[in-house]
Amino acid sequence: MGSVHTVKLDWITEEPEKVIARHARVSTANPDRAEYERLLKFCIKHGHWSVFEQANASFEIITTRAISPQILRHRTFTFQELSQRYANPWEVMSCDPEEACNFELRKQAEKNRQSSAESLDPGLEARFRDKLVKLDAQTYDLYHEMVEAGVARECARNMLPLYTPTKLHMNGTIRSWAHFVGLRGREETQKEHRQIALEIGMILAIELPVVTKALALASETDHSLLGWRSVLPQATGLD
C-alpha cells in the first residue's frame, strides 16, 4: 500500500547551527568562533528562543485535505498550497491515485472524542473497504467527467472527498520547527499528522544534530517539546 503522506526538505539555511550561534554571540568580540555546542544547548535549556529565528527551513509536504487544515493552523509559518483551481490533485502523488482512499481505519477512542485507537476488526474493515473503493471510483470518474465537459476545476472540486491529496510548501524559522515537532510529534496528535511531524524532525536531526539533541534533552522538563523524544529517544535514555 502506498502512502499519500510524504515529506521532503526544500531548503535550509546554509550551516544553520553556525548561523544561530553567530547571532547568539552578537554582543561578543568573536561571534564566529568554532565551538558552539554548549552555547546552543544553553540557549534551549534556558528558553533563549529568539536566536533560533535567524535560520530557516522549508519543507514540501504531500498530505490530504483532511490533514492540511491542521498544519495550516500553525500561523508562525508561511505556506504555499496546491490550488485545485489549476491542478489535478491526484498528480501530486508518487503512488497509484487509487491509494488515496486506502487511508487507515481506526476505532474511535473510548475516552477521547478527538482521538482514535487501534485498527478496526478485519471483517468490519473489509466491509468498509469494499464500499470505499466503489465510492472512490465513482468520485474520481465524476470529477474527470465534469472537467472534461468544461466544468471549471474551481467548481468541480466541491465534490472531492477529504482524502483528496494536496501539496504544501511550509517555511519557518528553526524556532517554529522546534515547537512544531515538539507539539505535533506527541502521541495525542492525529497519527497521520504526527508521522509528518516526526519525519520532519528526522530530517532536521541530520541538518541540526546539536540543536536536535538539545531539544530532546530539554523535553524532559519542557513538555511542549515532547515530540523530540520520539525523534531522538537515545538522547534522553529512552531507548
QUIMOPE-V272328 format. One record per residue. N is the residue number from 1. OMEGA is omega in whole degrees, -180 to 180 (999 if undefined). Layout:
((N;OMEGA) (N;OMEGA))
//
This chain:
((1;178) (2;-179) (3;176) (4;-171) (5;178) (6;-179) (7;177) (8;177) (9;174) (10;180) (11;177) (12;176) (13;-180) (14;-178) (15;-171) (16;-179) (17;177) (18;179) (19;180) (20;-180) (21;-180) (22;179) (23;177) (24;-179) (25;-175) (26;-177) (27;-179) (28;-178) (29;-177) (30;-176) (31;-174) (32;-178) (33;-165) (34;-174) (35;179) (36;-176) (37;-179) (38;-180) (39;-178) (40;177) (41;178) (42;-179) (43;-180) (44;-178) (45;-175) (46;173) (47;177) (48;-169) (49;-172) (50;-178) (51;-179) (52;174) (53;-177) (54;176) (55;-176) (56;172) (57;178) (58;-180) (59;168) (60;-179) (61;172) (62;-177) (63;-180) (64;178) (65;175) (66;-176) (67;-175) (68;178) (69;177) (70;180) (71;-178) (72;178) (73;-176) (74;-167) (75;174) (76;178) (77;169) (78;-171) (79;161) (80;-179) (81;175) (82;177) (83;177) (84;174) (85;-175) (86;-168) (87;173) (88;-174) (89;-178) (90;-178) (91;179) (92;-177) (93;176) (94;180) (95;180) (96;179) (97;179) (98;-179) (99;-177) (100;-178) (101;180) (102;177) (103;-177) (104;176) (105;-178) (106;177) (107;172) (108;177) (109;-176) (110;-174) (111;-177) (112;-176) (113;178) (114;-172) (115;179) (116;-176) (117;-177) (118;-180) (119;179) (120;171) (121;-176) (122;180) (123;179) (124;179) (125;179) (126;179) (127;-179) (128;178) (129;-180) (130;179) (131;180) (132;179) (133;179) (134;180) (135;-180) (136;180) (137;179) (138;-179) (139;-179) (140;-179) (141;-179) (142;179) (143;-179) (144;176) (145;179) (146;-179) (147;-180) (148;178) (149;177) (150;176) (151;-180) (152;179) (153;-178) (154;175) (155;-177) (156;-177) (157;-178) (158;-178) (159;-178) (160;-180) (161;-178) (162;177) (163;177) (164;-179) (165;173) (166;180) (167;179) (168;163) (169;-171) (170;-175) (171;179) (172;177) (173;177) (174;174) (175;180) (176;180) (177;179) (178;-178) (179;177) (180;180) (181;179) (182;-179) (183;-173) (184;174) (185;179) (186;-172) (187;-178) (188;175) (189;177) (190;-170) (191;-177) (192;178) (193;179) (194;179) (195;177) (196;-179) (197;-178) (198;176) (199;174) (200;178) (201;179) (202;178) (203;179) (204;178) (205;177) (206;-176) (207;-177) (208;-174) (209;-179) (210;-180) (211;-178) (212;179) (213;180) (214;178) (215;178) (216;178) (217;-179) (218;-178) (219;179) (220;179) (221;180) (222;-174) (223;174) (224;-180) (225;-172) (226;-179) (227;-179) (228;177) (229;176) (230;177) (231;-178) (232;-179) (233;-178) (234;-179) (235;-179) (236;179) (237;-177) (238;-178) (239;999))
//
